[in-house]
Amino acid sequence: MTYRFNIILMAVGAVIITFYTNGSKKGFRYSQTYIEDLFEEYEPLIKQYFEKLSS
Protein backbone atom coordinates (compact mmCIF):
# COMPACT_ATOMS: atom_id res chain seq x y z
CA MET A 1 0.00 0.00 0.00
CA THR A 2 2.81 2.41 0.86
CA TYR A 3 4.47 1.95 -2.52
CA ARG A 4 1.24 2.45 -4.42
CA PHE A 5 0.39 5.53 -2.42
CA ASN A 6 3.85 7.01 -3.05
CA ILE A 7 3.43 6.62 -6.80
CA ILE A 8 0.09 8.38 -6.62
CA LEU A 9 1.62 11.16 -4.56
CA MET A 10 4.23 11.61 -7.28
CA ALA A 11 1.50 11.68 -9.93
CA VAL A 12 -0.36 14.45 -8.12
CA GLY A 13 2.67 16.25 -6.76
CA ALA A 14 1.42 19.66 -7.84
CA VAL A 15 -1.83 19.20 -5.94
CA ILE A 16 -0.02 18.01 -2.82
CA ILE A 17 2.43 20.91 -2.95
CA THR A 18 -0.51 23.29 -3.34
CA PHE A 19 -2.12 21.71 -0.27
CA TYR A 20 0.99 22.15 1.86
CA THR A 21 1.42 25.74 0.69
CA ASN A 22 -2.26 26.48 1.22
CA GLY A 23 -2.54 24.58 4.50
CA SER A 24 -6.32 24.91 4.64
CA LYS A 25 -8.79 22.14 5.42
CA LYS A 26 -10.50 22.84 2.10
CA GLY A 27 -7.20 22.28 0.28
CA PHE A 28 -6.69 19.01 2.13
CA ARG A 29 -10.17 17.76 1.26
CA TYR A 30 -9.62 18.59 -2.39
CA SER A 31 -6.24 16.85 -2.44
CA GLN A 32 -7.60 13.76 -0.71
CA THR A 33 -10.52 13.46 -3.13
CA TYR A 34 -8.22 13.97 -6.09
CA ILE A 35 -5.87 11.24 -4.89
CA GLU A 36 -8.73 8.80 -4.30
CA ASP A 37 -10.16 9.42 -7.78
CA LEU A 38 -6.74 9.07 -9.36
CA PHE A 39 -6.05 5.89 -7.41
CA GLU A 40 -9.19 4.21 -8.77
CA GLU A 41 -8.29 5.26 -12.30
CA TYR A 42 -4.66 4.14 -12.17
CA GLU A 43 -4.88 1.18 -9.78
CA PRO A 44 -4.71 -1.47 -12.55
CA LEU A 45 -1.60 0.17 -14.04
CA ILE A 46 0.04 0.44 -10.64
CA LYS A 47 -0.67 -3.25 -9.93
CA GLN A 48 0.86 -4.21 -13.28
CA TYR A 49 3.94 -2.14 -12.49
CA PHE A 50 4.53 -3.89 -9.18
CA GLU A 51 3.81 -7.33 -10.64
CA LYS A 52 6.54 -6.69 -13.23
CA LEU A 53 8.93 -5.48 -10.54
CA SER A 54 8.39 -8.56 -8.40
CA SER A 55 8.73 -11.06 -11.25
Backbone as JSON Lines, residues from 0, in Angstrom:
{"i":0,"aa":"M","n":[0.83,-1.2,0.0],"ca":[0.0,0.0,0.0],"c":[0.87,1.26,0.0]}
{"i":1,"aa":"T","n":[1.93,1.24,0.78],"ca":[2.81,2.41,0.86],"c":[3.4,2.74,-0.5]}
{"i":2,"aa":"Y","n":[3.86,1.71,-1.21],"ca":[4.47,1.95,-2.52],"c":[3.46,2.55,-3.48]}
{"i":3,"aa":"R","n":[2.28,1.96,-3.51],"ca":[1.24,2.45,-4.42],"c":[0.89,3.9,-4.1]}
{"i":4,"aa":"F","n":[0.76,4.18,-2.83],"ca":[0.39,5.53,-2.42],"c":[1.48,6.53,-2.8]}
{"i":5,"aa":"N","n":[2.74,6.13,-2.68],"ca":[3.85,7.01,-3.05],"c":[3.82,7.35,-4.52]}
{"i":6,"aa":"I","n":[3.51,6.36,-5.36],"ca":[3.43,6.62,-6.8],"c":[2.32,7.62,-7.09]}
{"i":7,"aa":"I","n":[1.2,7.46,-6.41],"ca":[0.09,8.38,-6.62],"c":[0.46,9.78,-6.13]}
{"i":8,"aa":"L","n":[1.18,9.85,-5.04],"ca":[1.62,11.16,-4.56],"c":[2.52,11.82,-5.59]}
{"i":9,"aa":"M","n":[3.38,11.05,-6.23],"ca":[4.23,11.61,-7.28],"c":[3.39,12.1,-8.45]}
{"i":10,"aa":"A","n":[2.35,11.33,-8.79],"ca":[1.5,11.68,-9.93],"c":[0.73,12.98,-9.68]}
{"i":11,"aa":"V","n":[0.4,13.23,-8.43],"ca":[-0.36,14.45,-8.12],"c":[0.47,15.41,-7.28]}
{"i":12,"aa":"G","n":[1.75,15.42,-7.53],"ca":[2.67,16.25,-6.76],"c":[2.26,17.71,-6.7]}
{"i":13,"aa":"A","n":[1.8,18.25,-7.8],"ca":[1.42,19.66,-7.84],"c":[0.27,19.94,-6.88]}
{"i":14,"aa":"V","n":[-0.68,19.02,-6.83],"ca":[-1.83,19.2,-5.94],"c":[-1.38,19.12,-4.48]}
{"i":15,"aa":"I","n":[-0.5,18.17,-4.19],"ca":[-0.02,18.01,-2.82],"c":[0.78,19.24,-2.39]}
{"i":16,"aa":"I","n":[1.64,19.72,-3.27],"ca":[2.43,20.91,-2.95],"c":[1.5,22.11,-2.7]}
{"i":17,"aa":"T","n":[0.47,22.22,-3.52],"ca":[-0.51,23.29,-3.34],"c":[-1.17,23.17,-1.97]}
{"i":18,"aa":"F","n":[-1.49,21.93,-1.58],"ca":[-2.12,21.71,-0.27],"c":[-1.2,22.17,0.85]}
{"i":19,"aa":"Y","n":[0.07,21.78,0.79],"ca":[0.99,22.15,1.86],"c":[1.21,23.66,1.91]}
{"i":20,"aa":"T","n":[1.24,24.29,0.75],"ca":[1.42,25.74,0.69],"c":[0.17,26.43,1.24]}
{"i":21,"aa":"N","n":[-0.98,25.91,0.83],"ca":[-2.26,26.48,1.22],"c":[-2.51,26.22,2.71]}
{"i":22,"aa":"G","n":[-2.39,24.96,3.1],"ca":[-2.54,24.58,4.5],"c":[-3.97,24.6,5.03]}
{"i":23,"aa":"S","n":[-4.93,24.83,4.17],"ca":[-6.32,24.91,4.64],"c":[-6.99,23.54,4.62]}
{"i":24,"aa":"K","n":[-8.04,23.4,5.4],"ca":[-8.79,22.14,5.42],"c":[-9.44,21.9,4.06]}
{"i":25,"aa":"K","n":[-9.88,22.95,3.42],"ca":[-10.5,22.84,2.1],"c":[-9.48,22.28,1.11]}
{"i":26,"aa":"G","n":[-8.26,22.77,1.16],"ca":[-7.2,22.28,0.28],"c":[-6.92,20.81,0.53]}
{"i":27,"aa":"F","n":[-6.93,20.41,1.79],"ca":[-6.69,19.01,2.13],"c":[-7.8,18.12,1.59]}
{"i":28,"aa":"R","n":[-9.04,18.55,1.75],"ca":[-10.17,17.76,1.26],"c":[-10.08,17.59,-0.24]}
{"i":29,"aa":"Y","n":[-9.74,18.66,-0.93],"ca":[-9.62,18.59,-2.39],"c":[-8.51,17.62,-2.78]}
{"i":30,"aa":"S","n":[-7.37,17.71,-2.12],"ca":[-6.24,16.85,-2.44],"c":[-6.6,15.39,-2.2]}
{"i":31,"aa":"Q","n":[-7.24,15.13,-1.08],"ca":[-7.6,13.76,-0.71],"c":[-8.56,13.17,-1.74]}
{"i":32,"aa":"T","n":[-9.56,13.93,-2.13],"ca":[-10.52,13.46,-3.13],"c":[-9.82,13.2,-4.45]}
{"i":33,"aa":"Y","n":[-8.94,14.09,-4.83],"ca":[-8.22,13.97,-6.09],"c":[-7.37,12.71,-6.1]}
{"i":34,"aa":"I","n":[-6.7,12.44,-4.99],"ca":[-5.87,11.24,-4.89],"c":[-6.73,9.99,-4.98]}
{"i":35,"aa":"E","n":[-7.86,9.97,-4.28],"ca":[-8.73,8.8,-4.3],"c":[-9.25,8.53,-5.7]}
{"i":36,"aa":"D","n":[-9.68,9.58,-6.4],"ca":[-10.16,9.42,-7.78],"c":[-9.05,8.91,-8.68]}
{"i":37,"aa":"L","n":[-7.87,9.46,-8.53],"ca":[-6.74,9.07,-9.36],"c":[-6.36,7.62,-9.07]}
{"i":38,"aa":"F","n":[-6.41,7.25,-7.79],"ca":[-6.05,5.89,-7.41],"c":[-6.95,4.88,-8.1]}
{"i":39,"aa":"E","n":[-8.26,5.13,-8.11],"ca":[-9.19,4.21,-8.77],"c":[-8.89,4.11,-10.25]}
{"i":40,"aa":"E","n":[-8.55,5.23,-10.86],"ca":[-8.29,5.26,-12.3],"c":[-7.0,4.52,-12.66]}
{"i":41,"aa":"Y","n":[-5.97,4.69,-11.84],"ca":[-4.66,4.14,-12.17],"c":[-4.31,2.85,-11.44]}
{"i":42,"aa":"E","n":[-5.19,2.38,-10.58],"ca":[-4.88,1.18,-9.78],"c":[-4.45,0.0,-10.64]}
{"i":43,"aa":"P","n":[-5.15,-0.33,-11.74],"ca":[-4.71,-1.47,-12.55],"c":[-3.29,-1.3,-13.09]}
{"i":44,"aa":"L","n":[-2.95,-0.09,-13.52],"ca":[-1.6,0.17,-14.04],"c":[-0.55,0.04,-12.94]}
{"i":45,"aa":"I","n":[-0.89,0.52,-11.76],"ca":[0.04,0.44,-10.64],"c":[0.27,-1.02,-10.25]}
{"i":46,"aa":"K","n":[-0.8,-1.82,-10.23],"ca":[-0.67,-3.25,-9.93],"c":[0.22,-3.94,-10.94]}
{"i":47,"aa":"Q","n":[0.02,-3.63,-12.23],"ca":[0.86,-4.21,-13.28],"c":[2.32,-3.86,-13.06]}
{"i":48,"aa":"Y","n":[2.57,-2.61,-12.71],"ca":[3.94,-2.14,-12.49],"c":[4.61,-2.95,-11.4]}
{"i":49,"aa":"F","n":[3.93,-3.16,-10.28],"ca":[4.53,-3.89,-9.18],"c":[4.63,-5.39,-9.46]}
{"i":50,"aa":"E","n":[3.71,-5.92,-10.25],"ca":[3.81,-7.33,-10.64],"c":[5.06,-7.54,-11.49]}
{"i":51,"aa":"K","n":[5.33,-6.59,-12.39],"ca":[6.54,-6.69,-13.23],"c":[7.79,-6.55,-12.38]}
{"i":52,"aa":"L","n":[7.76,-5.67,-11.41],"ca":[8.93,-5.48,-10.54],"c":[9.23,-6.73,-9.72]}
{"i":53,"aa":"S","n":[8.19,-7.39,-9.27],"ca":[8.39,-8.56,-8.4],"c":[8.67,-9.85,-9.17]}
{"i":54,"aa":"S","n":[8.48,-9.83,-10.48],"ca":[8.73,-11.06,-11.25],"c":[10.16,-11.15,-11.74]}
